[in-house]
Amino acid sequence: MTYAVVGSGVVGTRVVQHLTSLQCSPALYTHKQRSDYLKHSVVVLACASPHAQIATMLIDEGISVVSVSDNVADVMALLALHDRAVQHNARLVVGAACMPGMSGLLVSHVAKAFDVMDEVHVAVHGTGGPACAREHHDALSGRAFGWHDGEWIERPAGSGRELCWFPAPVNAWDCYRFASAEPMLLQRIAPSLQRITARVSATRRDRLTARLPMLSPPNAEGGMGGLRVEARGTRNGVRHIEIVGMAEKVASVAAAVAAHTAVRVNQCASGVHVLGDDALPNADILTAVLDSGLHLHQFVGN
């Protein structure tokens, strides 16, 4: 197996570091060097979205792809490539980052604690590199999707304030609905869910300026980020809640997830997959991510 990483930003360079530590000797390219990708077995798309056009080209050559994109339109276009991937015996993993990505792994992980899991509510704090920061800025405008009692609902992005507690040192942040593909991906991996929400932390300034160009250039990387997954359901006939999360830099989580997904992507059947679905070795990927130095926190009640 030979590996290539497209994107020389914060996430891309850390994917290379992970793959190098696994003795995979990855090549690093910019998104403009498209003809050079074709000599590799697996390509990680860690550049700014959209990814669908590049993924299509790679799939047509029988090359497996791991995408970190979380743009709603781009993710929908990637999911539509399933039949094409099957035809060319290629694999495409969509949303292999922090949220989506790690969130799907955690949903798969906590599902074992339920007889029936019927709700999942996820929230994220912080951003990876500049492209991620721009994506989150734009995601606070427009429309946000949710899954409610078996039906898709739309609400204004930036609405639905909820105080979400992340693991220390991130702690509590006001979080809001945002334009995210996360609900669609979680509903795909767990069709029994009746309610799915996705929120992102934001300040009042973030919400007021979401429909304007970013007032200042984004930092090369944000500070400490956080991920929170709250699952609800029944166990032994009573209501049960599981809350797990991480306090890490978002780019570090995304890079670890993408890299360890890449080295295992060909263990699944050809087609399009989402982290957390039964076709992927989710437990192995999660274990490898945590072994790379990231830490999982779990809320323990009375």
GICORRA-V717533 format. One record per pair of residues at least 12 apart in sequence whose C-alpha atoms are under 6 Angstrom apart, sorted by the first residue. I is the first residue (numbers start at 1). J is the second residue. If there is no record, write none. Layout:
((I:J) (I:J))
This chain:
((1:41) (2:40) (2:41) (3:26) (3:40) (3:42) (3:43) (4:26) (4:27) (4:28) (4:43) (5:28) (5:43) (5:44) (6:29) (6:30) (6:31) (6:45) (6:46) (6:47) (7:30) (7:46) (7:47) (10:129) (11:251) (11:255) (12:46) (14:255) (15:255) (15:259) (41:63) (42:63) (42:64) (42:65) (43:65) (44:65) (44:66) (44:67) (45:67) (46:68) (48:131) (49:69) (50:74) (52:77) (52:78) (59:85) (59:90) (62:88) (62:89) (62:90) (63:90) (64:90) (64:91) (64:92) (65:92) (66:92) (66:93) (67:94) (67:95) (67:96) (68:95) (68:96) (68:97) (69:95) (70:95) (72:180) (72:181) (82:271) (82:272) (85:271) (86:270) (86:271) (89:270) (90:270) (91:270) (91:271) (91:272) (92:272) (93:272) (93:273) (93:274) (94:274) (96:258) (97:254) (97:257) (97:258) (98:253) (98:254) (100:182) (101:275) (104:275) (104:276) (105:275) (105:276) (105:282) (108:276) (114:234) (114:235) (115:234) (115:235) (116:233) (116:234) (117:232) (117:233) (118:193) (118:194) (118:233) (119:193) (119:194) (119:195) (119:196) (119:231) (119:232) (120:196) (120:230) (120:231) (121:196) (121:197) (121:230) (122:198) (122:228) (122:229) (123:198) (123:199) (123:200) (123:227) (123:228) (124:200) (124:226) (124:227) (125:200) (125:201) (125:225) (125:226) (126:225) (127:222) (127:250) (128:221) (128:250) (128:251) (129:220) (129:221) (130:218) (130:220) (137:210) (139:178) (139:179) (140:157) (140:158) (140:178) (140:210) (141:157) (141:210) (141:211) (142:157) (143:155) (143:156) (143:157) (143:179) (144:156) (144:157) (144:177) (144:178) (144:179) (146:183) (146:196) (146:197) (147:195) (147:196) (148:194) (148:195) (149:194) (149:195) (150:194) (157:177) (157:178) (158:176) (158:177) (159:176) (159:177) (160:176) (160:177) (161:175) (161:176) (162:174) (162:175) (166:228) (167:247) (174:201) (175:199) (175:200) (175:201) (175:202) (176:199) (176:200) (177:199) (183:196) (189:276) (189:277) (224:248) (224:249) (225:247) (225:248) (225:249) (225:250) (226:246) (226:247) (226:248) (227:245) (227:246) (228:245) (229:243) (229:244) (229:245) (230:242) (230:243) (243:298) (243:299) (244:297) (244:298) (245:296) (245:297) (246:296) (246:297) (256:289) (260:285) (268:280))
